[in-house]
Every structure is written in C-alpha cells, then in structure tokens.
Amino acid sequence: MGSIDRRPDGKYRARYRGPDRKQRTKQFARRADAQRWLAQVETTVAQGSWNDPALSRITVGEWAQRWLEGQVQLKPSTRHRYGILLRNQVLPAWAGVTLDRVTHADVSSWVASLSAAPLAPSTVRQAHRVLSRVLQHAVKDGRVPRNVAEGVPLPRLGRPQSRFLTLEEVERLATAAERIGDGGDLVRLLALTGLRFGEAVALRVGRVDLQRRRLSVVQSVTEVNGILEWGLPKNHQVRSVPIAQSLIEPLGRRCQGRTFDALLFTSPQGQPIRIQNWSKRVFAPATVEAGLRGVTPHDLRDTAASLAVAAGANVKAIQRMLGHASAAMTLDVYAGLFDDDLDALADRIDGLGTPLSSVHAPQTPPTGRHVPGLRR
C-alpha cells in the first residue's frame, strides 16, 4: 500500500513501492490530487498493467527511430514509405513529446488537423497507422499500459474509380506502344494476367512455362530512392498465373534463345525497366495515340480482373490470379464486377421450378367440405 505525508514546504508527497520493489514518490500541492494519483497507481499494480514511469519518458521521436530500425520484415518500399510518413506527418507534431504525455484526445486532434491541412484521407490514415504502430511497440516493451491511438476517428476513404478497358482498347493501346517503343507485349501481359507492374518487369525467362501456359510470379522489383529493390511480391503471394492463348506466341519469341535467368522485359539499353521512365517514354504517349488519355498502368490490372469476370471466373480464381491476400479483399475491390452474376443467379433461381409464391400461398379448403383442424 502507498502512503501520503505532508512535507515542511506544505506539499503532499505520495509514495508507493512498485512490483519491481523500488519505491517511487511524487509531490502534489493538494492532498486530494495525491490521493487520486496514488489510487490510480495502486489500481494499475493490482490489475497487472503497471509500467515503470521512467521507461515512458523517452520521446516519441527517439522511440519511433528505434521502432523503424527494428522493422526488418518490411519490404524496402514499405520501409521507405513509413520513413516519409514519420518525417512529414508524425514527427513534426510528436518528436519532442514523451510517450507518457501522448493522450487519446491529442491523437484525435492531430488526425483532425491533418485532415484540415488538407491531406488526402489515405495519407491521414497511413500517418495514423504509423504512429499507432510506434505506440503499440511501446506497449509490447512495457513502456506504456495501452495504445492511446486505438479507436481514434479516421477520415473515410473515397473509392477510386476503376477504368476497365475492352479487348479492342487493349489491343489499340498495345499497338500504339509497339510503334513508340516496343511496349506492346508488356501492355498485353499486364491487361491479360493482372500482374502488378513490378511483378511483370521482374519476370525471368525460366518462370515462363509455355507448355503448361503458366507464369510463376516469385519476384517483384520496386524503385526506392533511385535504387531498384528486388523482393517477394506484395503480401508475399508467390503464385502461378494462367497465360492467355494470345500471349503464347509473343512470349515465346521473347524467351527464344535466352538464358533461364534473363529478364523477359528490358529497357532499350538491356537494363531492368523502371516504371517512371517507361510510363513517360512509352505508356503515356501510347495512351494519347490510342485515344485513351488518362489510362494508367494500374488500370490494366483492373482490366484483367474485369476480363476474368466476363470470362466466368469465380472470386477465388481471380484472387489467386491477382495475388490478393484474401477473396474478401478481391470482392471489396471488384464487387461491382459481379453485379451481372447476381442478376443471372436470380434468373437461375426462378428457373428451378414452382414459384415460391405458389409454394407458400395459403390453401383454401373446398366449399362445403370439412377439413380437420378448421372450425366451421
């Protein structure tokens, strides 16, 4: 149990002994404040949620740096993005604040200020996520009892409008890309397989199985600060992707006479393709020439999903093709593509036989006849 005594200077000193058997004290101007603080401390000790106050006096800035340095599991691109969020959004507000002074209300106000800046809702949510992970790391290390960033209201995300191309538009775009800079095969591959750009340009000849009509997606490449970083695909979803019949011949030409480890697609100088360079040099001019201004490389991935749905693929097959973490994620992103399936399902139900309305209609007994259970 703790105790409170009055010092010669008139202040009240509260003291208690923590689970580590060390005695700690704090002074207050009023006895009521000392009693309230001591009661709170004794409650955390009894509940097993007590933390050494000295551990929570480290600043968010210093703790965030330790946290980021320890995230060895992150892909280089993700680690780089977290660093930018810390530098631009998190640390300007929190760098000099100690962990024990971060409150739920203050985090809520900070999120509101970012939204009013204004920043895009996605950026605000990502910045909050980084701060929350920093604080959760402090919880696991026994520096604070709970993560005060949890449950903070966040801005709603607007659903970006996907653009789905038809096969005729894909071919028009690919033909334009061929004329401009040998980009036709890459355009067709992206639109018919749904590979992410980094996965497509990381494909190697040995990962193309033309007999089985399969691509083995085992690697991806991302440019981070001008350096190409090679690693696993997003969500670590190593997968096998079907090759459309129309891709067999062009991919076969690219594989012919080349070594197992050779990149399937390269720049004119024989180097790995960088998305910024390729978009500026080939893709953007091709969209203008094809009359498809505003189309992005990612729209080709959306196009692949729409073509797969039109071909009758189910959600699970599309999830595997795209490398989504779950079928729920696929539905969340592409739910609108399955509206026609719902209409067809309703039609099939109607075609099963006797209409439900006649099955559940009340039966009227014939006039003049006694039916057991009915009163005359």
Buried (B, 14 or more C-beta within 10 A) or exposed (E): EBEBEEEEEEBBBBBBEBEEEEEBEBEBEEEEBBBEBBEEBBEBBEEEEBBBEEBBEBBBBEBBBEBBEEEEEBBBBBBBBBBEBBEEBBBEBBBEBBBBEBEBEBBBEBBBEBBEEEBBBEBBBBBBBBBBBBBBBBBEBEBBBEBBBEEBEBBEEEEEEBBBBEEEBBBBBBBBBBEBBBBBBBBBBBBBBBBBBBBBBBBBBBBBEBEEBBBBBBBBBBBBEEEBBEBEBBEEBEBBBBBBEEBBEBBEEBBEEEEEEBBBBBBEEEEBBBBEEBBEBBBBBBBEBBEBEEBBBBBBBBBBBBBBBEEEBEBEBBBBBBBBEEBEEBBEBBEEBBEEEEEEEEEEEEEEEEEEEEEEEEEEEEEEEEEEEEEE
